């Protein structure tokens, strides 16, 4: 009889520990899901910024190329005018 009570006591203790472990894992999972959501939002914002900056850089490169061509034309015209 005493052995059965000890066995029941151990099983109840084990069950309690397992329930606590499950609760701990659930809370960790919830925290990780919230972190994942935050990181995904940050990643999305950063990807948008990269896209915007890439487009801006491309536009500025085009503008620089155009200004270089205008400078070359103006330099040639100046050289012809001075001759």
C-alpha positions in Angstrom: 0.0 0.0 0.0 2.8 2.4 0.9 4.6 1.6 -2.3 1.5 2.5 -4.3 1.2 5.8 -2.4 4.8 6.6 -3.1 4.4 5.7 -6.8 1.3 7.9 -7.0 3.1 10.7 -5.3 6.0 10.4 -7.8 3.7 10.3 -10.7 1.8 13.4 -9.5 5.1 15.2 -9.0 6.2 14.1 -12.5 2.9 15.2 -14.0 3.2 18.6 -12.2 6.7 19.1 -13.6 5.7 18.2 -17.1 2.7 20.6 -16.9 5.1 23.3 -15.7 7.5 22.4 -18.5 4.7 22.6 -21.1 3.6 26.0 -19.8 7.2 27.2 -20.0 7.6 26.0 -23.6 4.3 27.7 -24.6 5.4 31.0 -23.1 8.7 30.7 -24.9 6.9 29.9 -28.1 4.6 32.9 -27.8 7.6 35.2 -27.1 9.5 33.8 -30.1 6.4 34.3 -32.3 6.2 37.9 -31.2 9.9 38.4 -31.9 9.5 36.8 -35.3 6.6 39.1 -36.1 8.7 42.1 -35.1 11.7 40.9 -37.1 9.6 40.3 -40.1 8.2 43.8 -40.0 11.7 45.2 -39.6 12.9 43.1 -42.5 10.0 44.3 -44.7 10.8 48.0 -43.8 14.5 47.5 -44.6 13.7 45.8 -47.9 11.5 48.8 -48.8 14.3 51.2 -47.8 16.8 49.2 -49.9 14.4 49.3 -52.9 13.9 53.1 -52.5 17.6 53.8 -52.1 18.5 51.6 -55.1 16.0 53.5 -57.3 17.3 56.8 -56.0 20.9 55.7 -56.7 19.9 54.6 -60.2 18.2 58.0 -60.8 21.2 59.9 -59.6 23.5 57.8 -61.7 21.4 58.6 -64.8 21.5 62.3 -63.8 25.3 62.2 -63.4 25.7 60.5 -66.8 23.5 63.2 -68.4 25.5 66.0 -66.7 28.8 64.4 -67.9 27.5 64.4 -71.5 26.4 68.0 -71.2 29.8 68.9 -69.8 31.5 67.2 -72.6 29.4 69.0 -75.2 30.0 72.3 -73.5 33.7 71.7 -73.3 33.8 70.8 -77.0 31.8 73.9 -77.9 34.1 76.0 -75.8 37.2 74.6 -77.5 35.6 75.2 -80.9 34.7 78.8 -79.9 38.2 79.5 -78.6 39.8 78.4 -81.9 
